[in-house]
Amino acid sequence: MPTRAELEQRVDELADEHTGEAFADAVRAYSERLDEPGRELLKAILLKRARTLEDAVGERFEAKGWLRRTFGRMGDATHRPRPPR
């Protein structure tokens, strides 16, 4: 059975070589050559990476929303008519 580091390296190599559905197919083909503990470890690695990616996307989405709200407020403030003196 490959070590965790070896599996992570292979996932990196597959990600460099493939994207999207082709990446999923390559991982599936690779997993078929592993024994059950190897497949479980590969699954854990992929799930962790998916969560990390999901967290990064969520943070980016939240930051973008924050920027829009902040700049939107600034835009609102600059377009308000000034009260008469």
C-alpha positions as CSV (number, residue, x, y, z in Angstrom):
1,M,0.0,0.0,0.0
2,P,1.4,3.5,-0.9
3,T,2.0,5.9,1.9
4,R,-0.2,9.0,2.4
5,A,2.6,11.2,0.9
6,E,2.9,8.9,-2.1
7,L,-0.9,9.1,-2.7
8,E,-0.9,12.8,-2.3
9,Q,1.9,13.1,-4.8
10,R,0.0,10.9,-7.3
11,V,-3.1,13.0,-6.9
12,D,-1.0,16.1,-7.6
13,E,0.4,14.5,-10.7
14,L,-3.1,13.5,-11.9
15,A,-4.4,17.0,-11.2
16,D,-1.5,18.4,-13.3
17,E,-2.3,16.0,-16.2
18,H,-6.1,16.2,-16.2
19,T,-9.0,18.5,-15.4
20,G,-12.7,18.0,-14.7
21,E,-14.2,14.7,-15.7
22,A,-10.8,13.5,-17.1
23,F,-9.3,14.0,-13.6
24,A,-12.1,12.1,-12.0
25,D,-11.7,9.2,-14.5
26,A,-7.9,9.1,-13.9
27,V,-8.4,9.0,-10.1
28,R,-11.0,6.3,-10.5
29,A,-8.6,4.2,-12.7
30,Y,-5.8,4.7,-10.2
31,S,-8.0,3.7,-7.3
32,E,-8.8,0.4,-8.9
33,R,-5.2,-0.6,-8.6
34,L,-5.1,0.1,-4.9
35,D,-6.2,-2.3,-2.1
36,E,-9.1,-1.4,0.2
37,P,-7.0,0.5,2.8
38,G,-5.3,2.4,-0.1
39,R,-8.7,3.4,-1.5
40,E,-9.9,4.6,1.8
41,L,-6.8,6.7,2.3
42,L,-7.2,8.1,-1.3
43,K,-10.8,8.9,-0.5
44,A,-9.8,10.7,2.7
45,I,-7.2,12.8,0.8
46,L,-9.7,13.7,-1.9
47,L,-12.4,14.7,0.6
48,K,-9.9,16.9,2.5
49,R,-8.9,18.6,-0.7
50,A,-12.5,19.1,-1.7
51,R,-13.3,20.7,1.7
52,T,-10.2,22.9,1.4
53,L,-11.3,24.0,-2.1
54,E,-14.9,24.6,-0.9
55,D,-13.6,26.7,2.0
56,A,-11.4,28.8,-0.3
57,V,-14.3,29.4,-2.7
58,G,-16.6,30.3,0.2
59,E,-14.1,32.8,1.6
60,R,-13.6,34.3,-1.9
61,F,-17.3,34.6,-2.4
62,E,-17.8,36.2,1.1
63,A,-14.9,38.6,0.5
64,K,-16.4,39.6,-2.9
65,G,-19.8,40.2,-1.3
66,W,-18.2,42.3,1.4
67,L,-16.3,44.4,-1.2
68,R,-19.5,44.9,-3.2
69,R,-21.4,46.0,-0.1
70,T,-18.6,48.3,1.1
71,F,-18.1,49.9,-2.3
72,G,-21.9,50.1,-2.8
73,R,-22.2,52.1,0.4
74,M,-19.4,54.4,-0.7
75,G,-21.1,54.9,-4.0
76,D,-24.4,55.7,-2.2
77,A,-22.6,58.2,0.0
78,T,-21.0,60.0,-2.9
79,H,-24.3,60.4,-4.8
80,R,-26.4,61.8,-2.0
81,P,-27.4,65.4,-2.5
82,R,-25.9,67.8,0.1
83,P,-28.3,69.5,2.4
84,P,-28.7,73.2,1.8
85,R,-26.8,75.6,4.0
